[in-house]
Amino acid sequence: MRITGKGQVTIPQDVRERAGLMPGTDVEFRIEDGVVRLLKATTGAGRRTRGQKLVEGLRGRGDFKMTTDEIVALMRGPSADDG
C-alpha cells in the first residue's frame, strides 16, 4: 500500500467493514510510541454527528395539526372499505 502525493491511502474493504468504518465516518489519527493509529472519532459532549445536526435543525418546524394516524391514512390512500 502506498500513500499518494495528496497524503491519501485506500483502506481495504475488509478492514473498513471489520472496523465499522462506513462512508462519512469521522476518524482521528493518534501517534503512540511511534505507531500511527487510525480510530473512529468519538462523539463526546459538544460534538454532534451530521444526523444529530440535521434533526436539531428540523426540530420544531412542523406546523400542521394532523395526528400520526391521519398522516399514515393519507400516505396509504383510500382503502377498499372506502367504497
KELOTI-396457 format. One record per residue: residue in three letters; x, y, z of N, C-alpha, C in turn. Coordinates in Angstrom, 1 decimal, decimal comma. Each point is the difference from the previous one (the first is absolute). Layout:
<atoms>
atom aa=ala&n.east=X&n.north=Y&n.up=Z&ca.east=X&ca.north=Y&ca.up=Z&c.east=X&c.north=Y&c.up=Z $
...
</atoms>
This chain:
<atoms>
atom aa=met&n.east=0,9&n.north=-1,2&n.up=0,0&ca.east=-0,9&ca.north=1,2&ca.up=0,0&c.east=0,9&c.north=1,2&c.up=0,0 $
atom aa=arg&n.east=-0,4&n.north=1,0&n.up=-0,7&ca.east=0,8&ca.north=1,2&ca.up=-0,2&c.east=-0,8&c.north=1,3&c.up=0,2 $
atom aa=ile&n.east=0,6&n.north=1,0&n.up=0,7&ca.east=-0,7&ca.north=1,2&ca.up=0,2&c.east=0,2&c.north=0,9&c.up=-1,3 $
atom aa=thr&n.east=-1,1&n.north=0,6&n.up=-0,4&ca.east=0,0&ca.north=0,8&ca.up=-1,2&c.east=0,7&c.north=1,4&c.up=0,3 $
atom aa=gly&n.east=0,2&n.north=0,7&n.up=-1,1&ca.east=0,6&ca.north=1,4&ca.up=0,2&c.east=-0,9&c.north=0,9&c.up=0,8 $
atom aa=lys&n.east=-1,3&n.north=-0,3&n.up=0,1&ca.east=-0,9&ca.north=0,8&ca.up=0,8&c.east=-0,1&c.north=-0,5&c.up=1,4 $
atom aa=gly&n.east=0,8&n.north=-1,0&n.up=0,4&ca.east=0,0&ca.north=-0,6&ca.up=1,3&c.east=-1,2&c.north=-0,9&c.up=0,2 $
atom aa=gln&n.east=-0,5&n.north=-0,6&n.up=-1,1&ca.east=-1,2&ca.north=-0,9&ca.up=0,2&c.east=0,5&c.north=-1,4&c.up=-0,1 $
atom aa=val&n.east=-0,8&n.north=-0,9&n.up=0,6&ca.east=0,2&ca.north=-1,4&ca.up=-0,1&c.east=-1,3&c.north=-0,7&c.up=0,0 $
atom aa=thr&n.east=-0,2&n.north=-1,1&n.up=-0,7&ca.east=-1,2&ca.north=-0,7&ca.up=0,0&c.east=0,0&c.north=-1,1&c.up=1,1 $
atom aa=ile&n.east=-1,0&n.north=0,0&n.up=0,8&ca.east=-0,2&ca.north=-1,0&ca.up=1,1&c.east=-0,7&c.north=-1,1&c.up=-0,7 $
atom aa=pro&n.east=0,6&n.north=-1,2&n.up=0,1&ca.east=-0,6&ca.north=-1,2&ca.up=-0,6&c.east=-1,5&c.north=-0,2&c.up=0,5 $
atom aa=gln&n.east=-0,8&n.north=-0,5&n.up=-0,9&ca.east=-1,4&ca.north=-0,2&ca.up=0,4&c.east=-0,2&c.north=-0,9&c.up=1,2 $
atom aa=asp&n.east=0,7&n.north=-1,1&n.up=0,1&ca.east=-0,2&ca.north=-0,9&ca.up=1,1&c.east=0,4&c.north=0,7&c.up=1,3 $
atom aa=val&n.east=1,0&n.north=0,8&n.up=0,0&ca.east=0,4&ca.north=0,8&ca.up=1,2&c.east=-1,0&c.north=1,0&c.up=0,4 $
atom aa=arg&n.east=-0,6&n.north=0,7&n.up=-1,0&ca.east=-1,0&ca.north=1,0&ca.up=0,3&c.east=-1,2&c.north=-0,6&c.up=0,6 $
atom aa=glu&n.east=-0,4&n.north=-1,2&n.up=-0,6&ca.east=-1,2&ca.north=-0,7&ca.up=0,5&c.east=0,2&c.north=-0,5&c.up=1,4 $
atom aa=arg&n.east=1,1&n.north=-0,6&n.up=0,3&ca.east=0,3&ca.north=-0,5&ca.up=1,3&c.east=0,1&c.north=1,1&c.up=1,1 $
atom aa=ala&n.east=0,5&n.north=1,2&n.up=-0,5&ca.east=0,1&ca.north=1,1&ca.up=1,0&c.east=-1,2&c.north=0,8&c.up=0,0 $
atom aa=gly&n.east=-1,0&n.north=-0,2&n.up=-0,8&ca.east=-1,2&ca.north=0,8&ca.up=0,0&c.east=0,2&c.north=1,4&c.up=-0,6 $
atom aa=leu&n.east=0,9&n.north=0,1&n.up=-0,9&ca.east=0,3&ca.north=1,3&ca.up=-0,6&c.east=-0,8&c.north=0,1&c.up=-1,3 $
atom aa=met&n.east=-1,2&n.north=0,6&n.up=0,2&ca.east=-0,9&ca.north=0,2&ca.up=-1,2&c.east=0,2&c.north=1,4&c.up=-0,6 $
atom aa=pro&n.east=-0,4&n.north=0,2&n.up=-1,3&ca.east=0,2&ca.north=1,3&ca.up=-0,6&c.east=-0,6&c.north=1,1&c.up=0,9 $
atom aa=gly&n.east=0,7&n.north=1,0&n.up=0,2&ca.east=-0,4&ca.north=1,1&ca.up=0,8&c.east=0,4&c.north=-0,1&c.up=1,5 $
atom aa=thr&n.east=0,6&n.north=-1,1&n.up=0,4&ca.east=0,5&ca.north=-0,2&ca.up=1,3&c.east=1,1&c.north=1,0&c.up=0,3 $
atom aa=asp&n.east=-0,1&n.north=0,7&n.up=1,1&ca.east=1,1&ca.north=0,9&ca.up=0,4&c.east=1,1&c.north=-0,9&c.up=0,7 $
atom aa=val&n.east=1,3&n.north=0,3&n.up=-0,4&ca.east=1,1&ca.north=-0,8&ca.up=0,6&c.east=1,0&c.north=1,0&c.up=0,6 $
atom aa=glu&n.east=0,9&n.north=-0,5&n.up=0,8&ca.east=1,1&ca.north=0,8&ca.up=0,5&c.east=1,2&c.north=-0,8&c.up=0,0 $
atom aa=phe&n.east=1,1&n.north=0,7&n.up=-0,1&ca.east=1,3&ca.north=-0,7&ca.up=0,1&c.east=0,7&c.north=0,3&c.up=1,3 $
atom aa=arg&n.east=0,6&n.north=-1,0&n.up=0,6&ca.east=0,8&ca.north=0,1&ca.up=1,2&c.east=1,4&c.north=-0,6&c.up=-0,2 $
atom aa=ile&n.east=1,0&n.north=0,6&n.up=0,5&ca.east=1,3&ca.north=-0,5&ca.up=0,0&c.east=0,4&c.north=-0,4&c.up=1,4 $
atom aa=glu&n.east=0,3&n.north=-1,3&n.up=0,2&ca.east=0,3&ca.north=-0,6&ca.up=1,3&c.east=1,2&c.north=-0,8&c.up=-0,2 $
atom aa=asp&n.east=1,1&n.north=0,3&n.up=0,7&ca.east=1,3&ca.north=-0,7&ca.up=0,0&c.east=0,4&c.north=-0,2&c.up=-1,5 $
atom aa=gly&n.east=-0,1&n.north=1,0&n.up=-0,8&ca.east=0,5&ca.north=-0,1&ca.up=-1,4&c.east=-1,0&c.north=-0,8&c.up=-0,9 $
atom aa=val&n.east=-1,1&n.north=-0,4&n.up=0,5&ca.east=-1,0&ca.north=-0,7&ca.up=-0,8&c.east=-1,2&c.north=0,9&c.up=-0,3 $
atom aa=val&n.east=-0,4&n.north=0,1&n.up=-1,3&ca.east=-1,1&ca.north=0,8&ca.up=-0,4&c.east=-1,3&c.north=-0,9&c.up=0,1 $
atom aa=arg&n.east=-0,9&n.north=0,5&n.up=0,7&ca.east=-1,3&ca.north=-0,8&ca.up=0,2&c.east=-1,1&c.north=0,8&c.up=-0,6 $
atom aa=leu&n.east=-0,9&n.north=-0,7&n.up=-0,8&ca.east=-1,2&ca.north=0,6&ca.up=-0,6&c.east=-1,2&c.north=-0,4&c.up=0,9 $
atom aa=leu&n.east=-0,7&n.north=0,9&n.up=0,5&ca.east=-1,1&ca.north=-0,3&ca.up=0,9&c.east=-1,3&c.north=0,6&c.up=-0,4 $
atom aa=lys&n.east=-1,1&n.north=-0,6&n.up=0,2&ca.east=-1,3&ca.north=0,7&ca.up=-0,2&c.east=-0,1&c.north=1,1&c.up=1,0 $
atom aa=ala&n.east=-0,3&n.north=1,2&n.up=-0,5&ca.east=-0,1&ca.north=1,1&ca.up=0,9&c.east=-1,2&c.north=-0,2&c.up=1,0 $
atom aa=thr&n.east=0,3&n.north=0,3&n.up=1,3&ca.east=-1,1&ca.north=-0,1&ca.up=1,0&c.east=-0,9&c.north=1,2&c.up=-0,1 $
atom aa=thr&n.east=-1,2&n.north=-0,2&n.up=0,3&ca.east=-1,0&ca.north=1,1&ca.up=0,0&c.east=-0,1&c.north=0,4&c.up=1,5 $
atom aa=gly&n.east=0,7&n.north=0,9&n.up=0,5&ca.east=0,0&ca.north=0,4&ca.up=1,3&c.east=-1,0&c.north=1,2&c.up=0,2 $
atom aa=ala&n.east=-0,1&n.north=0,4&n.up=1,2&ca.east=-0,9&ca.north=1,2&ca.up=0,3&c.east=0,5&c.north=1,2&c.up=-0,9 $
atom aa=gly&n.east=-0,9&n.north=0,6&n.up=-0,6&ca.east=0,3&ca.north=1,2&ca.up=-0,9&c.east=0,3&c.north=-0,4&c.up=-1,4 $
atom aa=arg&n.east=0,2&n.north=-1,3&n.up=-0,3&ca.east=0,3&ca.north=-0,4&ca.up=-1,4&c.east=-1,2&c.north=-0,8&c.up=-0,4 $
atom aa=arg&n.east=-0,7&n.north=0,5&n.up=-1,1&ca.east=-1,2&ca.north=-0,6&ca.up=-0,4&c.east=0,3&c.north=-0,6&c.up=-1,4 $
atom aa=thr&n.east=-0,7&n.north=-1,1&n.up=-0,3&ca.east=0,1&ca.north=-0,7&ca.up=-1,3&c.east=-0,8&c.north=0,9&c.up=-1,0 $
atom aa=arg&n.east=0,2&n.north=-0,3&n.up=-1,3&ca.east=-0,7&ca.north=0,7&ca.up=-1,0&c.east=-1,5&c.north=-0,3&c.up=0,1 $
atom aa=gly&n.east=-0,4&n.north=-1,2&n.up=0,3&ca.east=-1,4&ca.north=-0,3&ca.up=0,2&c.east=-0,6&c.north=0,8&c.up=1,2 $
atom aa=gln&n.east=0,7&n.north=0,1&n.up=1,1&ca.east=-0,5&ca.north=0,7&ca.up=1,1&c.east=-0,2&c.north=1,5&c.up=-0,3 $
atom aa=lys&n.east=0,9&n.north=0,6&n.up=-0,8&ca.east=-0,1&ca.north=1,4&ca.up=-0,4&c.east=-1,2&c.north=0,1&c.up=-0,9 $
atom aa=leu&n.east=-0,3&n.north=-0,9&n.up=-0,9&ca.east=-1,1&ca.north=0,0&ca.up=-0,9&c.east=-1,3&c.north=0,0&c.up=0,8 $
atom aa=val&n.east=-0,1&n.north=-0,9&n.up=1,0&ca.east=-1,2&ca.north=-0,2&ca.up=0,8&c.east=-0,3&c.north=1,3&c.up=0,8 $
atom aa=glu&n.east=1,1&n.north=0,6&n.up=0,6&ca.east=-0,1&ca.north=1,2&ca.up=0,8&c.east=-0,5&c.north=1,1&c.up=-0,9 $
atom aa=gly&n.east=0,4&n.north=0,1&n.up=-1,2&ca.east=-0,4&ca.north=1,0&ca.up=-0,9&c.east=-1,5&c.north=-0,1&c.up=-0,4 $
atom aa=leu&n.east=-0,5&n.north=-1,2&n.up=-0,1&ca.east=-1,4&ca.north=-0,2&ca.up=-0,3&c.east=-0,9&c.north=0,0&c.up=1,1 $
atom aa=arg&n.east=0,5&n.north=-0,2&n.up=1,2&ca.east=-0,9&ca.north=0,0&ca.up=1,2&c.east=-0,8&c.north=1,3&c.up=0,2 $
atom aa=gly&n.east=-1,3&n.north=-0,2&n.up=0,2&ca.east=-0,8&ca.north=1,2&ca.up=0,3&c.east=-0,6&c.north=0,6&c.up=-1,3 $
atom aa=arg&n.east=0,4&n.north=-0,5&n.up=-1,2&ca.east=-0,5&ca.north=0,6&ca.up=-1,2&c.east=-1,3&c.north=-0,5&c.up=-0,5 $
atom aa=gly&n.east=-0,5&n.north=-1,0&n.up=0,6&ca.east=-1,3&ca.north=-0,6&ca.up=-0,4&c.east=-1,1&c.north=1,0&c.up=0,4 $
atom aa=asp&n.east=-0,8&n.north=0,4&n.up=-1,0&ca.east=-1,1&ca.north=1,0&ca.up=0,4&c.east=-1,4&c.north=-0,5&c.up=-0,5 $
atom aa=phe&n.east=-0,1&n.north=-1,3&n.up=-0,1&ca.east=-1,3&ca.north=-0,6&ca.up=-0,4&c.east=-0,6&c.north=-0,7&c.up=1,2 $
atom aa=lys&n.east=-1,4&n.north=-0,1&n.up=0,0&ca.east=-0,7&ca.north=-0,5&ca.up=1,1&c.east=-0,5&c.north=-1,4&c.up=-0,2 $
atom aa=met&n.east=0,6&n.north=-0,8&n.up=-0,8&ca.east=-0,4&ca.north=-1,4&ca.up=-0,2&c.east=0,5&c.north=-1,0&c.up=1,0 $
atom aa=thr&n.east=-0,8&n.north=-1,0&n.up=0,3&ca.east=0,5&ca.north=-1,0&ca.up=0,9&c.east=0,9&c.north=-1,0&c.up=-0,8 $
atom aa=thr&n.east=0,7&n.north=-0,8&n.up=0,7&ca.east=0,8&ca.north=-1,1&ca.up=-0,7&c.east=-0,9&c.north=-0,9&c.up=-0,8 $
atom aa=asp&n.east=-1,2&n.north=-0,4&n.up=0,5&ca.east=-0,9&ca.north=-0,8&ca.up=-0,7&c.east=-0,5&c.north=0,6&c.up=-1,2 $
atom aa=glu&n.east=-0,3&n.north=1,3&n.up=0,0&ca.east=-0,5&ca.north=0,7&ca.up=-1,1&c.east=1,1&c.north=0,1&c.up=-1,1 $
atom aa=ile&n.east=1,2&n.north=0,2&n.up=0,4&ca.east=1,1&ca.north=0,0&ca.up=-1,0&c.east=0,2&c.north=-1,3&c.up=-0,7 $
atom aa=val&n.east=0,0&n.north=-1,1&n.up=0,8&ca.east=0,1&ca.north=-1,3&ca.up=-0,5&c.east=-1,1&c.north=-0,3&c.up=-1,0 $
atom aa=ala&n.east=-1,3&n.north=0,3&n.up=0,4&ca.east=-1,1&ca.north=-0,2&ca.up=-0,9&c.east=0,1&c.north=0,7&c.up=-1,3 $
atom aa=leu&n.east=0,5&n.north=1,3&n.up=0,1&ca.east=0,2&ca.north=0,8&ca.up=-1,2&c.east=1,1&c.north=-0,7&c.up=-0,9 $
atom aa=met&n.east=1,0&n.north=-0,5&n.up=0,6&ca.east=1,1&ca.north=-0,6&ca.up=-0,8&c.east=-0,4&c.north=-1,3&c.up=-0,7 $
atom aa=arg&n.east=-0,9&n.north=-0,7&n.up=0,7&ca.east=-0,5&ca.north=-1,3&ca.up=-0,6&c.east=-1,0&c.north=0,2&c.up=-1,1 $
atom aa=gly&n.east=-0,7&n.north=1,1&n.up=0,1&ca.east=-1,0&ca.north=0,2&ca.up=-1,1&c.east=-1,3&c.north=-0,7&c.up=0,4 $
atom aa=pro&n.east=-1,0&n.north=0,1&n.up=-0,9&ca.east=-1,3&ca.north=-0,6&ca.up=0,4&c.east=0,1&c.north=-1,5&c.up=0,1 $
atom aa=ser&n.east=-0,8&n.north=-0,5&n.up=0,9&ca.east=0,0&ca.north=-1,5&ca.up=0,2&c.east=-1,2&c.north=-0,6&c.up=-0,8 $
atom aa=ala&n.east=0,0&n.north=-1,3&n.up=-0,1&ca.east=-1,1&ca.north=-0,7&ca.up=-0,7&c.east=-1,3&c.north=0,3&c.up=0,7 $
atom aa=asp&n.east=0,1&n.north=0,2&n.up=1,3&ca.east=-1,3&ca.north=0,2&ca.up=0,8&c.east=-0,6&c.north=1,4&c.up=-0,2 $
atom aa=asp&n.east=0,8&n.north=0,9&n.up=-0,7&ca.east=-0,6&ca.north=1,4&ca.up=-0,2&c.east=-1,0&c.north=0,1&c.up=-1,1 $
atom aa=gly&n.east=-0,2&n.north=-1,1&n.up=-0,7&ca.east=-1,0&ca.north=0,0&ca.up=-0,9&c.east=0,0&c.north=0,0&c.up=-1,4 $
</atoms>
